[in-house]
Amino acid sequence: MSATVSLPGSKSLTNRALILAAISDGPSVVRRALRSRDTLLMAAALTSLGATVDTSDDDWRIGPGAFKGPASVDCGLAGTVMRFVPPVAALADGPVHFDGDPHARTRPMTSVLDALRGLGASIDGDRLPFTVSGNGALRGGEITIDASASSQFVSALLLAGARFDEGVDVHHDGPPVPSLSHIDMTVAALREHGVSVESSRDNWRVLPGPVRAVDVTIEPDLSNAAPFLAIGAVTGGSVTVPGWPATTTQAGDALREILTLMGASVALADDGLTVTGGGLRGIDYDLHDVGELTPAVAALCALAEGRSTLRGVAHIRGHETDRLAALATELNGLGGNVTETEDGLVIDPVPLRGGVFHTYADHRMAHAAVILGLAVEGVLVENVGTTAKTFTDFPAAWTRALH
């Protein structure tokens, strides 16, 4: 089979663009913004603080506002909302209350909330629900945090840092920060908005100053490409994703290397990225910087020849669910032979059988399930609608790609 799949915009880029537009010095447009649960929650959060976010078109128009409380923010299950918005709320005049889905209340928040306290914010609570009580400004300055649980802790402080009186100087002290590409994405977005940023492996400094209003165009979400590219890799067909950037800070770009190592043919050309299947083979791969790809890669490994060892992703135990435990449970529930390690999975492929694959309200788990269904008859995906977190019409797009 042969298919071309056009992907919606990147969630990570869209939500960073919305934050920066809301704290900028004038109105701006975010073109090809992703319309999904996470990005609409971000738009609603910024609107509740006093910005204007017009989401009626494909291109979203944002006007900065004078942030004020009282306000309430629904984070859903969106890490970018629960972590990126509190530093903005600290700039508001008045209390801002945060809450979200039940599982969101278990996600780690202490590092970013304690950091904000150290920078002068008043915060009641250590994880959802919590309240940020601002007085219209934040001192800012130097802060040391442990960001080993999530790169979002660093990005959250950097994104709003130019609006702090003293800017922000973030030092990481602890095990290596995961998903450094997401911090690179944040730094690139800040510089695009005229913000002065100094960056090294464990230190980041944002100087105080204006955030320039800039119209931006959002790249396709490359992590959402994983299940579609898997169609080519698993079935022996060919799948093309148009608009794949030649250079990018998105973690999903690692799919080019991963699928090549697994035996697929991968070609980037003017018309996009094309993956053509061959016989899949197991890999030994450190996913530390691209942890969001783990569910899709694990599913591919379960269908490959030979053992696979996936490493470096202890931090994804704190994502929408404990993804390592969930993957081991669900793959073994279909007859698989998966061993959970402290920071990853060891996967010995065996013939799988059909059955229900639970998603734990996690869009990436749904990606794993549909990939398995390409080769295993009778795989039933529980709550495929959870993909709306980053891809509103995923089921329809999946059906079109297969026919």
Secondary structure, DSSP 4 states (H G I P E B T S, - for coil): -EEE-PPPBPHHHHHHHHHHHHTSSS-EEEET---SHHHHHHHHHHHHHT-EEE-SSSSEEEE----BSSEEEE-TT-HHHHHHHHHHHTTSEEEEEEE--GGGGGS--HHHHHHHHHTT-EEE-SSSSEEEEEES----EEEEE--TT-THHHHHHHHHHTTSTT-EEEEE-SSPPS-HHHHHHHHHHHHHTT--EEE-SSEEEE--S------EEPPB-SGGGHHHHHHHHHHS-EEEETT--SS---GGGGHHHHHHHTT-EEEEETTEEEEE----B--EEE-GGGGGGHHHHHHHHHTSBS-EEEES-GGGGGSSS-HHHHHHHHHHHTT--EEE-SSSEEE-------EEE--TT-HHHHHHHHHHHTTSTTEEETTGGGGGGT-TTHHHHHHHHH-
